Amino acid sequence: MPTSHGYRTPMAMADLFSWGVEEATPEQGKELPTTVKSEEELAKFTVDENLSEVERTILFLNGGQITQQKHAIANLPHVIKGKARQAWEAIAGPLKSALNRLDADCQIEAAEVFAYIAKERLMSPSDLQACLLPTVVRNINKERSEEETEAWVKALFELMPMLDKEVLKSEIMSLALSKGDVEDSVGSRMLAARILGALAPFMTRDEVERGFFRRAMAMCQDVDYLVRRCMCEQLGAIGRTAGRELLLKDMLGELFEALKDEELQVRDAAFGALVSLLDMVPPDVRRAKVMPVLRDHMQPFELDIAMQRCIARNFGIMLTVVKGEMEQDDVQVFYGCFKHLASKTDAELRRACAGSFAAVVKAAAALHPNAFPAHFSDSFQSLATDFDEEVRVSIAAAIHEVARWAGKEHCGNLLTRPLTRLLRDESARVQAAVLPNINATLAFFVSGEDSRRDAHLDEIVRALLDVEAHSARNWRLQAQLATAFPGFPQVFSSDQIYDHFLPMAFRFLSNSAAAVRPLAAEGVVVFLRHNRKERQRADVFLRLIRDFARGKSYTARLAFAEAARHAVRRFSARFTKEWLFDLCLELLYDPVPNVRMQTTGVLPHLKQAIRLPEDVDLLERLNNAMSNSMSDNDRDVSAQARCVNDQYKRMPVRMVGGMGLGGDASGGAQAAYEAEDRKKEEEERELDWSFTPEEAKEIKSEIVQLNYKKRAGSGSNAVDARSAIQRRIVEAGRVGPMGTRPGLTSTGASSKPGSGGAESAGARTSGPLAPSRTAGALSSSAPLGPAATRVTSHATLGGARKSEPGVPAKPGVSATSTAAGGGAGGGGRPPPPPQP
C-alpha cells in the first residue's frame, strides 16, 4: 500500500519470523553450562544402599560433604533410638572429630540434637550420663560464640535431671565454680550463675550451703551489672533449696540491696526474685521488712516503664501472699496502682495486667467479697475492649475465673457486656479464647439471684448466634462452639435451645467439617435428652430419622451413626431398644462402607442394653448383624468388625435378677452399669420423657417404613425402602449374602419368601416375620414359662450351630454366634431386597 496513506508495506514471511531477532554468529554465541555430572562427581556422592543407619552415619561424619554431615547429625535420634549405646559407641569417634571441624550452625544443630535425645530419654539415664555428658561439658568449656555456648548449655540443662548426685557435685558444680572467678570474662561469670541456679533444685540445703551459697551471694555484688542481674534471676531457685534460715539471714538483705541498684535490669530481676520467695518469709517479717519495700514500689509515677511491667507481671502473686499483712490504707494504694498500670498507653504493660487480672481479683475477693464491683469492674471493661488483640485474648481466657470471684449476684450486671463484646470480637483468636470456658462462665450467671437474668441470657444467646454467623469458614471455631453444646441445658431454657441452638447443631451436623460433625451430633443428643416438650422431642427425633438415618448423603447417615453412639450412652437401655435398635441395624446394610464401618462400633453398646430372656429375639438379630459385618465384602468394614467383635464378646448379657451371662466384664462393672441405667430411667421419668401415642405411632411408622410408598412418591430422602419385615428376613439369613443370588439355599434349593424357607438343624421359622432360631428354640408365639425360659436360653445361648440359608457351609466356622460370646464367622452382608 502507498506509504503516503500511513500504511506500511507488508513484510516478507521470512522477515516476519526473524524480525527483532539478531542472528547469532558462532563468535557471538555463548556455550550453555552442562548439567551432566562427571563420573568422579557421581562416584563422590554415591552411597551404597545396603549400608545400615550406623554405617551410613559413620561414612557421612568421616568424609561426607557438609550437607551429608548435617544430615547425619540431624538423624542421630533415629539412629540411637534403635540401638542406643551400641550405636553411640560406634559413632562417638567420628562425631567427636566432626564437631571439632564443623562450623557454628552445625555446632548449634548438634547441641539441639543432644538436648532432644536427653529430653525424650532415648537412652537410659546411665547411658546419657556416660555418653552425652562428656561431649556437652567439653563443648561448653571451649571458646565459642554466644549462640553456640547457649545451645550447649540448654543441652546440659536437659541432661541434669538424669545425672547422679555425685556427678552433679563433682562435674557440674565444679564446672560452674571454675567459670565464676572474678578474673573470668563477663560471659563466663554469667554462665556460672545460670548453672548454679539450674543445679540448686537437685541439691540439698547442706550441699547448697557448703558448695556455692557464699559464691552466689558474692556474685550479687559483682562489678558488672549483667552478672548481678543474672545472679538475681537465680536467687528464687537457690533460696527455695537453701531454706528459710539462710533466706532471712543473708539472701533477703541482698535482695533489698539489689532493689536499690543503679541499673534498672538488676532491680527488675531482684523484684521478681523477692516476689517468688515471699511465701517463705514469715508473716511478721513480711509485715516489718517486706511491706515497706513493696509500698515504695506502689508509686508507679516514679518508676521506669520496665519496672512497671515487672510489677504488673508479678502483681497477682504478690497480692496473693501479702493480702494478710495489708492494712486498710494499703488496699487503696495497691488497688490504685494496679488500676493505673492497666490504664497506661504502653501495650506490653496492659498485656501484663491482663495476664495477672484473674489472680488479682481472686486475692482481692479473699479480702472483701465485693472487691471486683468496687475496684476492678471499670478496668475489666476497659481491658475487654482494648485495641490490642493480645490484651483481649488474655482477658477472654481469664473471664471464667473473673466470673468465679466477681460474685454470683454481680455476674449478670457486670460481665454480660464484656462477655458479649468478646464473643462478637472481630478477632477469631479472642473468640477462640473465650469459647472453651463459656459453660464455666455461664454457670455463674444462673446460680445467683438476678432479676434481669433472662434478659442477660437472651443477649448472650444473640452473641453466640453471631459467633456462628461469623464462623462459616472457620471450622475450628465451630468445633469449639459445638463442644460447649452439652453444657447449654444447664444454662438456657428448653425453648431457647429448641429455637436457637438445635437449628445451629443441625446446621453443623449437615454442612460443616468432618471434625465438627461428631461434636454437633453429641449436642443434638443432649438437647433431645433435656427437652421438656413432647412435640419438640418428636420433631427432633423425626428429623434425625428422615434427614440423617435415611438421608440421601452418606455424610448424613454417618452423622446419624455418631448421634446413635452418643444416644446409647446418654439414654436408658429401654429407650435404646425401643427407638434406636432397628435404626442402627438398618445402617449395617448401607451401600456405603464408611457408614457400615461407623455403625459397627455401636453394636457392643446395643448388646449391653439387652436383657434376657425378654430380649432374646433382639440378641439373635444383633449376633447375626455382627456376623454379617465380620464377613462384609469390604475389607475395611470386615477388619473393623473383627476388632469390634473382641469388645462385643467381652460384653456380658444382662439377665433378669441382675446376673450377667458370659463376657469378661467383672460383676462390679455390670452392677455399675445397672445402677447407671436405673438412674437414667429415673431421670427420664422425672422429665416425663415420652412421646404421645400419636407421635409414637408416627415415629414407629418411620422406623419400620410402613408408609414408604407415600414418601417415595413425594421425593423422600430414604436410602432404601426396606420394611421391617424385609429387614428381619435379611438379618435372619433368609436372603443370601452380598455376592450370591438371593433365594438360593446352601444346598441349591430355591426358597421363596413366605414359604417357610430352609430348615436349620431341627429349627424352622414360622413365617416371614419370624427370625430363624437355633436348635430347640421355642416359637415366638409360645408363652415363656420357667421351663421354656431355660430351654430358650440354653438353645439360643449355648452355641448351637446352623447352616445359614443362602450361605455355603464352611468347615469349622459357626454360622451364628452365641449370645454370651457374641459375633461369629459365616454369613455375608445381604443385599437390599427388591423395591416394591
Secondary structure, DSSP 8 states (H G I E B T S, - for coil): --GGGT------HHHHHHTT-----TTT----------HHHHHHH---TT--HHHHHHHHHHH--HHHHHHHHHTHHHHHHHHTHHHHHHHHHHHHHHHHHS-HHHHHHHHHHHHHHHHHT-S-HHHHHHHHHHHHHHHHHS---HHHHHHHHHHHHHHGGGS-HHHIIIIIHHHHHHT--TTS-HHHHHHHHHHHHHHGGGS-HHHHHHHTHHHHHHHTT-SSHHHHHHHHHHHHHHHHHH-HHHIIIIIHHHHHHHTT-SSHHHHHHHHHHHHHTGGGS-HHHIIIIIHHHHHHTT-GGGS-HHHHHHHHHHHHHHHHHHGGG--HHHHHHHHHHHHHHHTSS-HHHHHHHHHHHHHHHHHHHHH-TTHIIIIIHHHHHHHHT-SSHHHHHHHHHHHHHHHHHH-HHHHHHHHHHHHHHHHT-S-HHHHHHHGGGHHHHHHHHHHS--TTHHHHHHHHHHHHHHHHHT-TT-HHHHHHHHHTGGGGGGTS-HHHIIIIIHHHHHHHHHHS-TTTHHHHHHHHHHHHHH---HHHHHHHHHHIIIIIIT-SSHHHHHHHHHHHHHHHHHS-HHHIIIIIHHHHHHHTT-SSHHHHHHHHTTHHHHHHH-EETTTHHHHHHHHHHHHHHHT-SSHHHHHHHHHHHHHHHHS-EEETTS-EESSS--HHHHHHHHHHHHHHHHHHHHTT----HHHHHHHHHHHHTTTHHHHHHTT---S----HHHHHHHHTT-S--TTS-TTB-TTS-B--TTS----BTTB---STTS----TT---TTS---HHHHHHHHHHHHTT-----TTS---TT--SS--TTT---S-----------
